[in-house]
Amino acid sequence: MLESCLTPDLVVEITLQPVRRHGVDAAILFSDIVVPLKLAGIDLEIQPGVGPVIATPVRTCADADSLGTIEPLALEPITESVHRLVRELGFTPLIGFGGAPFTLASYLIEGGPSQKLPASRAMMRDQPELWDRVLNWCADITEVFIRAQVLAGASAIQIFDSWAGRLTAEEYREFALPYSTRLFGALADLNDRTGQPVPRVHFGVGTGHILTDMYSAGATVMGIGSDTKLSEADSILGGTVPLQGNIPVDVLVQPYSEIESVVRDVIEQGKSAPGHIVNLGHGVPKDTTPEVLTHIVRFVHENS
């Protein structure tokens, strides 16, 4: 997986396949939120059925002392991939992305995916200065990673905070929001090829209780997981924020009639927001029949 993310020929082909096959309105760079860790010298691999696994988790000040930076040369596979994709895509926009500092740090501290985040919570509680140091580092390397994508031609960016929903609102404000704000602030000066500010999407799972806080970090669009209705999210955000989402992925195995009913409901709910990017509420399950995705794209184009 990581080798593929750093091989331009593969990045270009994999990124273009959904555009060619399904007729979606934008491409998203084939990559992973842990790629900046790899570029900064962290020993990690993505294990099948597990996810990112860090050989030496960061748990002490000495571990933090060893954290490096991303050298310009390390970014060349990313920028080459984006340059080539922009040429291939023409008027179809390319979305770049990265991970929010909290989620990226959780992998770095836990050593891999974790439901309860015990090591991260222990650091929050017992070593707040170390937590601050690690989270700022995660924000900074992700900023370098995303900035390279936009300067190479990406037209929008999305920040994934996959595990933020596991925090209470109070925990999010203290231990995650300041660092997401740092990241979004560092990216706020970026413009697209037409000179317009690059749209900034912020997405997490199970984040209905912290949507306003996540938006305040500096997003211009909020991605909504399927656990929160779009109409509810629009109300929480005061009807002023464009939304992305949020077809539940479990419907993808249902008959077309059921799928269409759910998608139609999502489209209707999105009409109350000032803008709506129709999307799934989570990633595509690996056993999804591709024809289902093509059908959904066609249905959305015909009904919106």
PyMOL commands that set and color helices and strands:
alter all, ss='L'
color gray80, all
select helices_A, chain A and resi 2-5+8-22+35-39+61-65+72-89+101-110+118-126+128-151+164-166+169-175+177-187+208-216+230-236+249-253+256-270+290-302
alter helices_A, ss='H'
color red, helices_A
select strands_A, chain A and resi 27-28+44-47+51-54+94-99+156-160+200-203+221-223+243-247+276-280
alter strands_A, ss='S'
color yellow, strands_A
deselect
rebuild
show_as cartoon
